Amino acid sequence: MAFDYEKLPKEFKREYVPVGIRFDWDDISKVFDELSSRVIAGPSGLERWILDWSEFDAYLYEQRAIRYINSTRQTDNPEFTKAYEDYVEGIEPKIKVASFGLLKKYVASQFREALPPSHAADDRRREAAVRTFRVENVELEKQDSALSQKYQRTMGGMTVEYRGQERTLQQMAKFLEETDRGVREEAWRLANGRAARDRGVLDDLYTRMVELRDDVAKNAGYDNFEDYTFVKKCRFDYTPADCVSFHEAVEEHIVPLSREIDRVREEKMGVGTLRPWDLNVDPDGLAPLSPFTDIDGLVAGAKKVVAGVDAELSGYFDTMARLELLDLDSRKGKAPGGYQDEFAEKRLPFIFMNAAKRDGDVRTLLHEAGHSFHTFLMRKGGLPFFNAGESLPLEFAEVASMSMEVISGEHYRGVFYDEEEARRSNWWEAAGNIKLFAWVATIDSFQHWVYNHPRHSPEERTAAWLATLDRFCGRESYEGIEEARECRWQRQLHLYEAPFYYIEYGIALTGALGVWARYRKDRRDAIEAYKRALSLGASKPLPELFEAAGVEWGFGARAVSRCADELRSAIREYG
């Protein structure tokens, strides 16, 4: 709770945006007016105009980030909630319309083809933005954002009384690692019972969101939200058909491995039938891994782990800790989940998560740290905001984070764990990545169904969800607790807040496992390639970013099969 934005260092001087600008429409509109009316003379004039616009975008992005971060850190703070809602409802819609005017001015410029090659990737993104923007969608997107805020408040307010304390659902997850099966079942039923109380609210929210998003796509001239999203998200290098191929590859190569892990678990635990509260406990009956006792211990340990990976990256993590850019504990009123955001003008990252003293918390922090290293390395490279920040292809942004998550396990021994505990943690990571592949396929396949059947009923959605889950699930039984399985998707915030943002994790995991395989052979070479690729930001197409990291681009049967082999070997090594 100690973070104070006003105390962050101001290391970068503005060259264009007025120093005393206020974040209200009167001041903001004046900058838009100047950019809109400026006469552009020649390629150098166009480039200067783009750089000025980029600096202004960084300012706008940072002001949004301040308000979003505050609203998620304290969902029960009415001042923070109002500040973000005022932005979403009053300022953001106007920014979108004014920005579209600048996009049209850019696309119409006769000097585009004479720009330096460093603008090529951005040129393609701007064209896509023009194709997908419609003024009439601004109001619909505002409504969508308001519904996302309601989802945050609903989830952030979910708590239960357990062992004399009020606990968030994130904090309850730790009890699912207890060796006492009765404790696990009690904790699971309590948390899922609380979530089920809001099933109707969350169902209604999602129904309204899907219909709004379908209207957005139709307004923009697309048959469905899937087609619209692939253009909107600048997915230039793969198609919906490629995603379907990924689902099929996961079903063929990953799901059998996932179910074999469950079968061995059943055998070791002697439970006969696995239940959902049996999936996070050590199958050999060992006590839960306990890597830290408080947030200070988590941060101190992460510092040592990153130092073992690379000195430069360690310096970046130390900077974040020193500037209090880490909000890691779980508390009442805090939004669920975890993310990394960026103060774009200051070129500094911010990490948000909900730690509950679990092994997974270490991985989450180092995952988000990977995103932060991306920000620092782009800053080091001096990339303008148009080739950084929100322009990053998410498929590669997640390579930055997932690579750090898996690589970090090579350095846990002597920091968070002894040798045996580190082996256990790395087994969990390998098993978790197998399960992650299956879950990515589940969520992405489900979204393809949802947005190709946008006017479905909640009952039809439930049936589609269960059919999808049956394709990719493990061996656990929900007999007698079917409702929890039916609404399990409601806990996946991406479905509500970032539609179609999930396949990126599957794509990135193929890259991250490639980085990890290289790291185990030649640490220095792998890390230098990793940093070099991150420093490119959004200035290169997706396949070239993978190539720069030293890994093969692609997420079809060949890539998934390779990953299955690597993960199978890791399970045997650490098992």
Secondary structure as UniProt FT lines:
FT   HELIX           5..7
FT   TURN            19..20
FT   HELIX           25..37
FT   HELIX           42..73
FT   TURN            75..76
FT   HELIX           78..86
FT   HELIX           87..91
FT   HELIX           92..107
FT   TURN            110..111
FT   HELIX           112..114
FT   HELIX           117..119
FT   HELIX           120..132
FT   TURN            135..136
FT   HELIX           137..156
FT   STRAND          159..162
FT   TURN            163..164
FT   STRAND          165..168
FT   HELIX           169..172
FT   HELIX           173..177
FT   HELIX           181..197
FT   HELIX           199..219
FT   TURN            220..221
FT   HELIX           225..232
FT   TURN            233..234
FT   TURN            236..237
FT   HELIX           240..249
FT   HELIX           250..254
FT   HELIX           255..269
FT   HELIX           276..278
FT   TURN            283..284
FT   HELIX           295..309
FT   HELIX           311..322
FT   TURN            323..324
FT   STRAND          326..329
FT   TURN            332..333
FT   STRAND          339..343
FT   TURN            344..347
FT   STRAND          348..355
FT   HELIX           359..380
FT   TURN            381..382
FT   HELIX           385..387
FT   HELIX           389..391
FT   HELIX           394..408
FT   HELIX           409..411
FT   TURN            414..416
FT   HELIX           419..452
FT   TURN            454..455
FT   HELIX           458..472
FT   TURN            479..480
FT   HELIX           482..486
FT   HELIX           488..491
FT   HELIX           493..497
FT   TURN            499..502
FT   HELIX           503..521
FT   HELIX           523..534
FT   TURN            535..538
FT   HELIX           542..548
FT   TURN            549..550
FT   HELIX           557..574
//
